Amino acid sequence: MSKRAYFGTDGIRGQANRHPMTAEVALRVGLAAGKLFRTEGDRRHLVVIGKDTRLSGYMIEPALVAGFTSVGMDVRLFGPLPTPGVAMMTRSMRADLGVMISASHNDFADNGIKLFGPDGYKLSDEMELKIEAHMDEGLQEGLAQPAELGRVLRVDDAQARYVEIVKATFPRQLSLNGLRIVIDCANGAAYKVAPTALYELGAEVIPVGVGPNGLNINEECGSTYPQTMSRAVKEYRADIGIALDGDADRVVVCDEKGQVVDGDQIMAIIADSWARTGQLKGGGVVATVMSNLGLERFLGQRQMKLERTAVGDRYVMQRMREGGFNLGGEQSGHVILSDFSTTGDGLIAALQVLRVIVESGKRMSELARQFEPVPQKLENVRFSGVAKPLEHDLVKAAISDGEARLNSSGRIVVRASGTEPLIRVMAEGDDAKLVAQVVRDIAQAVKSAAA
């Protein structure tokens, strides 16, 4: 595959107003993607655009609109809407393309552009490379005639439509009546829709992280800072806490004691429930190389398999589609339920956990620890963008040595981040001290190689 100049593991992402997350690049994305998705014929072509609550969205959105309309594509603007909502609406509105402006769980200074095809799925690597090729063409290439410029409309009921889609995934005969739920929306894209959906399903809702000001998305709140959720659960004596990230495609929860439940445990809860009811497809779950070995053992004991992919929910989704699975995700809280959505949806995943609580009559603390996690250690090593530490013999030797020391009782995953200049060093095994030492040794080798 050719080297990608703009796209990473999840669209284009970077610091706002710095390359590649500038108005000019956004304009070029609109021009390039518009040219690629505007097929021949007389019909109008449509792109839908959603965003989270970052200040820089006000810069990126009009630049994209300018690019799309200049090549003759009509545009529909949703305003703040979760990433999975944009994916769903791309398909339901029969658009040629969907765009989400978000940097997900990153802080407000970053932003990103994610693209969805007409089927609601994230674009393939090949399609992104074609867009990149068009982005480097002259800006005057393929512009529409004055009378053929695209038109722009705002879709005022986009959030209400998404709420109805989400509610429809919760069994009609069940209710959240009697449950007190803390929902932390990370001051992000779900700040209106998530509390509304839970309230309309009957819950007593305690919303936090619902006062976005453009600068506070993911700031000491949301799935990457679950302490805020946990504190609120204990303060209000709630039954469960739910924390989404900035674009609401990932979720973590906590029990009534404030103990945090990660994506691996959430997948275990749903897999066990779906297997009992015959709802689980594919004979197991798809997860990434970062998911805990404990999840794999848990599934194996129940005659279910765990299939692993590279990190990134798009790769999880790809394997799910290939193998006929309907449950997959990441330890970080991306949980994909393909019966309901084409990408990770934090709110829909949370509703499936709530379904188990309602049907079983159990408290969240009784469900929270489906398996005992194998000791796992992760260390991120930052390096200058020009270095290539993973190609260094010192690092390769440290990894080989670590694998030999862990023998067959653990795993090592060392990879470069797709969005930042970081090397992520992860190891897991039954001996916690040995795991920690192996990670330290490999991380030190990476630092030496990058120096």
Secondary structure, 3 states (H helix, E strand, C coil): CCCCCCCECCEEEEECCECCECHHHHHHHHHHHHHHHCCCCCCCEEEEEEECCCCCHHHHHHHHHHHHHHCCEEEEEEEECCHHHHHHHHHHCCCCEEEEECCCCCCCCEEEEEEECCCCCECCHHHHHHHHHHHCCCCCCCCCCHHHCCCEEECCCHHHHHHHHHHCCCCCCCCCCCCEEEEECCCCCCCCHHHHHHHHCCCEEEEECCCCCCCCCCCCCCCCCCHHHHHHHHHHCCCEEEEECCCCCCEEEECCCCCEECHHHHHHHHHHHHHHHCCCCCCEEEEECCCCHHHHHHHHHCCCEEEEECCCHHHHHHHHHHHCCCEEECCCCCEEECCCCCCCCHHHHHHHHHHHHHHHCCCHHHHCCCCCCCCEEEEEEECCCCCCHHHCHHHHHHHHHHHHHHCCCEEEEEEECCCCCEEEEEEEECCHHHHHHHHHHHHHHHHHHHC
